[in-house]
Amino acid sequence: MKQKLKTHKATAKRARPTGGNKYMHLKAARTKYRRKKDANRNRSLSKPTVMAAGDAKKMKRLLPYS
């Protein structure tokens, strides 16, 4: 009997798949010392970005049903 694969719940909250086999995530350093960072940097930190290709390979194992 084949076993079900478990979804890594912490990863599921932090990354989401796109339609084209990529994953989106939020950048680090978003909340600490926002006042000293310039506005352009703060805006870019708040937008989701495409995850690096090496990390996206790991996501397939952590999020098997996404």
Secondary structure, DSSP 4 states (H G I P E B T S, - for coil): -PPPPPP-HHHHHHEEE-TTS-EEEPPSSSSTTTTTS-HHHHHHHHS-EEPPHHHHHHHHHH-TT-
